[in-house]
Amino acid sequence: MAKESIKARDRKKAACVAKYAAKRAALKEAGDLIGLDKLPRNASPVRLHNRCQLTGRPRGYMRKFGINRVTFREMASKGLIPGVTKASW
């Protein structure tokens, strides 16, 4: 499980991206590179990293479910994810 400080930092970056999204889009549309440079670094969506909603694990992230592969397997085995069953043939 990821440290709480890492998860908090990621939430803070996501809030900054959301805050400056409209302004950033307008500056990009106008082609104002100097204005874009004056925005905070964390306003760029490239700096975000997908993390598991439950554990904060950064690797093995499954975009469709918002969790990592390890958590997904545990939850699917317990029947906590609707419509997902273990394959058998």
ZALO-921742 format. One record per residue: residue number from 1; residue in one letter; x, y, z of N, C-alpha, C, O, CB in turn. Coordinates in pm, whole numbers, plus 50000, padded with zeros to 5 digits. Glycine has a CB too. Example, Ala and Ser with C-alpha at 12.3 -4.5 7.8 and 13.67 -1.06 7.14 Angstrom:
<recs>
{1, "A", {51319, 49431, 50780}, {51230, 49550, 50780}, {51320, 49670, 50780}, {51424, 49668, 50846}, {51131, 49553, 50905}}
{2, "S", {51285, 49775, 50708}, {51367, 49894, 50714}, {51290, 50003, 50787}, {51341, 50114, 50804}, {51408, 49940, 50572}}
</recs>
This chain:
<recs>
{1, "M", {50085, 49883, 50000}, {50000, 50000, 50000}, {50089, 50124, 50000}, {50191, 50129, 50070}, {49904, 50000, 50122}}
{2, "A", {50050, 50222, 49922}, {50128, 50345, 49911}, {50114, 50429, 50038}, {50014, 50421, 50109}, {50084, 50425, 49789}}
{3, "K", {50216, 50509, 50063}, {50210, 50599, 50179}, {50102, 50703, 50159}, {50070, 50741, 50046}, {50347, 50667, 50202}}
{4, "E", {50046, 50749, 50268}, {49940, 50849, 50262}, {49990, 50980, 50200}, {49915, 51050, 50133}, {49884, 50876, 50402}}
{5, "S", {50118, 51011, 50223}, {50173, 51135, 50167}, {50178, 51131, 50015}, {50156, 51232, 49949}, {50312, 51161, 50223}}
{6, "I", {50206, 51013, 49960}, {50211, 50998, 49814}, {50071, 51012, 49756}, {50052, 51078, 49654}, {50272, 50860, 49775}}
{7, "K", {49972, 50950, 49823}, {49834, 50961, 49775}, {49784, 51105, 49785}, {49713, 51152, 49696}, {49742, 50867, 49856}}
{8, "A", {49821, 51175, 49892}, {49780, 51314, 49910}, {49844, 51402, 49803}, {49778, 51493, 49751}, {49818, 51364, 50051}}
{9, "R", {49969, 51377, 49770}, {50037, 51455, 49668}, {49969, 51436, 49532}, {49956, 51531, 49455}, {50185, 51413, 49659}}
{10, "D", {49927, 51314, 49505}, {49859, 51286, 49379}, {49723, 51356, 49373}, {49685, 51409, 49268}, {49841, 51134, 49361}}
{11, "R", {49649, 51357, 49484}, {49521, 51428, 49488}, {49540, 51578, 49469}, {49459, 51644, 49403}, {49450, 51402, 49621}}
{12, "K", {49648, 51632, 49526}, {49678, 51774, 49513}, {49708, 51810, 49367}, {49664, 51914, 49317}, {49797, 51813, 49604}}
{13, "K", {49783, 51724, 49298}, {49813, 51746, 49157}, {49685, 51742, 49074}, {49667, 51825, 48984}, {49913, 51642, 49105}}
{14, "A", {49597, 51647, 49103}, {49472, 51635, 49028}, {49385, 51759, 49047}, {49320, 51804, 48953}, {49394, 51509, 49073}}
{15, "A", {49384, 51814, 49167}, {49307, 51936, 49193}, {49365, 52054, 49116}, {49290, 52137, 49065}, {49304, 51967, 49344}}
{16, "C", {49497, 52062, 49108}, {49563, 52171, 49034}, {49533, 52160, 48885}, {49509, 52261, 48819}, {49716, 52168, 49058}}
{17, "V", {49534, 52039, 48832}, {49502, 52018, 48690}, {49359, 52063, 48661}, {49334, 52130, 48561}, {49521, 51869, 48650}}
{18, "A", {49267, 52027, 48749}, {49126, 52064, 48731}, {49107, 52216, 48741}, {49028, 52274, 48668}, {49038, 51993, 48834}}
{19, "K", {49181, 52277, 48832}, {49168, 52422, 48855}, {49210, 52502, 48731}, {49144, 52599, 48695}, {49252, 52464, 48976}}
{20, "Y", {49319, 52461, 48668}, {49374, 52537, 48557}, {49337, 52481, 48419}, {49390, 52528, 48318}, {49523, 52541, 48569}}
{21, "A", {49248, 52385, 48412}, {49216, 52320, 48284}, {49160, 52419, 48182}, {49204, 52420, 48067}, {49116, 52207, 48305}}
{22, "A", {49065, 52501, 48221}, {49004, 52595, 48128}, {49104, 52701, 48082}, {49113, 52733, 47964}, {48881, 52662, 48193}}
{23, "K", {49179, 52754, 48177}, {49279, 52857, 48144}, {49387, 52799, 48053}, {49431, 52864, 47958}, {49343, 52914, 48272}}
{24, "R", {49429, 52677, 48082}, {49531, 52610, 48002}, {49482, 52587, 47859}, {49557, 52607, 47763}, {49571, 52477, 48067}}
{25, "A", {49357, 52545, 47846}, {49300, 52521, 47713}, {49293, 52651, 47632}, {49321, 52652, 47512}, {49159, 52459, 47725}}
{26, "A", {49255, 52760, 47699}, {49246, 52889, 47630}, {49384, 52936, 47584}, {49398, 52987, 47473}, {49182, 52995, 47724}}
{27, "L", {49484, 52920, 47668}, {49620, 52961, 47631}, {49673, 52876, 47516}, {49742, 52927, 47428}, {49713, 52951, 47751}}
{28, "K", {49642, 52748, 47517}, {49687, 52660, 47408}, {49619, 52697, 47278}, {49681, 52695, 47171}, {49659, 52512, 47443}}
{29, "E", {49491, 52731, 47287}, {49415, 52771, 47168}, {49473, 52899, 47107}, {49482, 52913, 46985}, {49265, 52791, 47203}}
{30, "A", {49513, 52992, 47195}, {49568, 53119, 47148}, {49714, 53105, 47104}, {49767, 53192, 47035}, {49558, 53223, 47258}}
{31, "G", {49778, 52994, 47143}, {49919, 52974, 47109}, {50013, 53056, 47195}, {50124, 53088, 47153}, {49942, 53008, 46963}}
{32, "D", {49969, 53091, 47314}, {50048, 53174, 47405}, {50141, 53085, 47489}, {50103, 53039, 47596}, {49955, 53258, 47498}}
{33, "L", {50262, 53063, 47439}, {50357, 52977, 47510}, {50411, 53042, 47636}, {50440, 52973, 47733}, {50472, 52941, 47418}}
{34, "I", {50425, 53172, 47636}, {50475, 53242, 47755}, {50373, 53233, 47868}, {50409, 53216, 47984}, {50506, 53391, 47722}}
{35, "G", {50245, 53245, 47833}, {50139, 53231, 47933}, {50135, 53090, 47990}, {50111, 53071, 48109}, {50005, 53266, 47872}}
{36, "L", {50158, 52991, 47905}, {50161, 52852, 47952}, {50278, 52830, 48047}, {50267, 52754, 48144}, {50170, 52755, 47834}}
{37, "D", {50391, 52895, 48019}, {50508, 52879, 48106}, {50484, 52937, 48245}, {50546, 52892, 48342}, {50629, 52946, 48042}}
{38, "K", {50396, 53035, 48255}, {50371, 53100, 48383}, {50276, 53019, 48473}, {50265, 53047, 48592}, {50313, 53238, 48360}}
{39, "L", {50208, 52920, 48415}, {50121, 52835, 48496}, {50207, 52744, 48583}, {50322, 52718, 48550}, {50026, 52750, 48406}}
{40, "P", {50153, 52694, 48695}, {50229, 52600, 48779}, {50260, 52471, 48703}, {50184, 52430, 48615}, {50151, 52569, 48908}}
{41, "R", {50369, 52409, 48739}, {50408, 52284, 48673}, {50302, 52175, 48689}, {50275, 52099, 48596}, {50542, 52235, 48728}}
{42, "N", {50244, 52169, 48807}, {50146, 52063, 48834}, {50013, 52087, 48765}, {49921, 52006, 48780}, {50125, 52051, 48982}}
{43, "A", {49999, 52196, 48690}, {49877, 52222, 48616}, {49873, 52140, 48487}, {49770, 52133, 48420}, {49864, 52371, 48583}}
{44, "S", {49984, 52077, 48453}, {49991, 51996, 48333}, {49938, 51855, 48362}, {49983, 51791, 48457}, {50136, 51989, 48279}}
{45, "P", {49843, 51806, 48281}, {49788, 51673, 48308}, {49887, 51559, 48285}, {49862, 51446, 48327}, {49668, 51651, 48221}}
{46, "V", {49998, 51588, 48221}, {50100, 51486, 48197}, {50164, 51442, 48328}, {50215, 51331, 48339}, {50207, 51538, 48100}}
{47, "R", {50162, 51529, 48427}, {50228, 51498, 48554}, {50144, 51409, 48646}, {50192, 51368, 48751}, {50260, 51626, 48626}}
{48, "L", {50021, 51379, 48607}, {49937, 51289, 48685}, {49977, 51144, 48660}, {50028, 51111, 48553}, {49788, 51310, 48652}}
{49, "H", {49954, 51060, 48757}, {49983, 50917, 48742}, {49863, 50840, 48794}, {49815, 50867, 48903}, {50113, 50876, 48817}}
{50, "N", {49816, 50744, 48717}, {49702, 50663, 48760}, {49741, 50578, 48880}, {49845, 50513, 48879}, {49651, 50574, 48645}}
{51, "R", {49657, 50579, 48983}, {49681, 50499, 49102}, {49554, 50426, 49142}, {49443, 50472, 49113}, {49731, 50588, 49218}}
{52, "C", {49571, 50313, 49207}, {49458, 50235, 49258}, {49380, 50320, 49358}, {49438, 50385, 49444}, {49507, 50103, 49324}}
{53, "Q", {49247, 50318, 49346}, {49162, 50396, 49435}, {49167, 50344, 49579}, {49149, 50421, 49673}, {49018, 50396, 49384}}
{54, "L", {49191, 50215, 49595}, {49187, 50155, 49729}, {49323, 50151, 49797}, {49334, 50183, 49915}, {49132, 50015, 49719}}
{55, "T", {49427, 50112, 49723}, {49558, 50094, 49785}, {49659, 50201, 49748}, {49756, 50222, 49821}, {49612, 49961, 49748}}
{56, "G", {49638, 50269, 49636}, {49733, 50370, 49591}, {49848, 50315, 49510}, {49942, 50387, 49478}, {49787, 50443, 49708}}
{57, "R", {49842, 50186, 49476}, {49950, 50123, 49400}, {49955, 50182, 49259}, {49852, 50190, 49192}, {49930, 49969, 49394}}
{58, "P", {50075, 50225, 49213}, {50084, 50290, 49083}, {50097, 50196, 48964}, {50074, 50237, 48850}, {50200, 50382, 49084}}
{59, "R", {50134, 50072, 48988}, {50156, 49980, 48876}, {50042, 49880, 48863}, {49973, 49849, 48960}, {50287, 49905, 48894}}
{60, "G", {50023, 49831, 48742}, {49918, 49733, 48717}, {49780, 49794, 48728}, {49686, 49725, 48768}, {49931, 49618, 48813}}
{61, "Y", {49766, 49920, 48693}, {49639, 49992, 48706}, {49544, 49951, 48593}, {49583, 49951, 48476}, {49662, 50146, 48703}}
{62, "M", {49421, 49917, 48627}, {49319, 49881, 48528}, {49222, 49998, 48517}, {49143, 50023, 48608}, {49245, 49748, 48568}}
{63, "R", {49230, 50069, 48405}, {49156, 50193, 48386}, {49004, 50173, 48396}, {48933, 50258, 48450}, {49191, 50254, 48252}}
{64, "K", {48957, 50063, 48345}, {48812, 50038, 48343}, {48753, 50030, 48484}, {48640, 50071, 48507}, {48781, 49908, 48268}}
{65, "F", {48830, 49977, 48578}, {48780, 49956, 48714}, {48837, 50057, 48814}, {48780, 50076, 48922}, {48813, 49816, 48759}}
{66, "G", {48949, 50121, 48781}, {49010, 50219, 48870}, {49089, 50159, 48984}, {49119, 50226, 49083}, {48904, 50307, 48926}}
{67, "I", {49122, 50030, 48971}, {49201, 49962, 49075}, {49315, 49886, 49009}, {49318, 49870, 48887}, {49111, 49867, 49159}}
{68, "N", {49408, 49838, 49091}, {49521, 49765, 49035}, {49487, 49617, 49018}, {49383, 49570, 49066}, {49644, 49781, 49124}}
{69, "R", {49573, 49545, 48951}, {49546, 49405, 48915}, {49537, 49313, 49038}, {49458, 49219, 49038}, {49654, 49354, 48822}}
{70, "V", {49615, 49341, 49140}, {49615, 49256, 49259}, {49483, 49270, 49333}, {49420, 49171, 49371}, {49733, 49293, 49352}}
{71, "T", {49440, 49394, 49354}, {49313, 49422, 49421}, {49197, 49369, 49338}, {49100, 49315, 49391}, {49297, 49573, 49447}}
{72, "F", {49207, 49386, 49206}, {49103, 49338, 49117}, {49085, 49187, 49131}, {48972, 49138, 49140}, {49136, 49374, 48971}}
{73, "R", {49194, 49115, 49134}, {49186, 48969, 49145}, {49124, 48926, 49278}, {49041, 48835, 49282}, {49325, 48907, 49130}}
{74, "E", {49164, 48991, 49385}, {49108, 48959, 49517}, {48958, 48986, 49521}, {48881, 48903, 49569}, {49178, 49041, 49626}}
{75, "M", {48918, 49101, 49470}, {48776, 49139, 49472}, {48694, 49050, 49380}, {48581, 49014, 49413}, {48760, 49286, 49432}}
{76, "A", {48750, 49014, 49264}, {48678, 48929, 49170}, {48659, 48789, 49227}, {48555, 48727, 49207}, {48752, 48921, 49035}}
{77, "S", {48759, 48739, 49298}, {48750, 48606, 49358}, {48643, 48602, 49468}, {48577, 48500, 49488}, {48885, 48564, 49416}}
{78, "K", {48627, 48713, 49538}, {48528, 48721, 49644}, {48388, 48755, 49591}, {48290, 48753, 49665}, {48570, 48823, 49747}}
{79, "G", {48381, 48787, 49461}, {48252, 48820, 49400}, {48206, 48962, 49428}, {48086, 48990, 49426}, {48148, 48726, 49449}}
{80, "L", {48300, 49053, 49454}, {48266, 49191, 49487}, {48251, 49280, 49365}, {48201, 49392, 49375}, {48370, 49248, 49579}}
{81, "I", {48295, 49231, 49247}, {48284, 49309, 49125}, {48174, 49247, 49040}, {48188, 49134, 48995}, {48420, 49315, 49047}}
{82, "P", {48064, 49319, 49018}, {47953, 49261, 48942}, {47990, 49233, 48797}, {48055, 49315, 48732}, {47833, 49353, 48947}}
{83, "G", {47947, 49118, 48748}, {47970, 49080, 48609}, {48103, 49017, 48580}, {48131, 48981, 48466}, {47955, 49198, 48524}}
{84, "V", {48187, 49003, 48681}, {48320, 48944, 48662}, {48322, 48807, 48729}, {48296, 48795, 48849}, {48432, 49036, 48719}}
{85, "T", {48353, 48705, 48650}, {48365, 48570, 48705}, {48496, 48509, 48661}, {48553, 48548, 48559}, {48246, 48480, 48660}}
{86, "K", {48543, 48414, 48738}, {48667, 48345, 48705}, {48643, 48256, 48584}, {48545, 48182, 48577}, {48719, 48263, 48825}}
{87, "A", {48735, 48263, 48489}, {48721, 48184, 48368}, {48743, 48036, 48396}, {48833, 47999, 48472}, {48818, 48232, 48261}}
{88, "S", {48662, 47951, 48335}, {48682, 47805, 48345}, {48632, 47741, 48218}, {48519, 47767, 48175}, {48609, 47745, 48470}}
{89, "W", {48713, 47659, 48158}, {48672, 47589, 48035}, {48736, 47454, 48026}, {48714, 47381, 47930}, {48707, 47670, 47911}}
</recs>
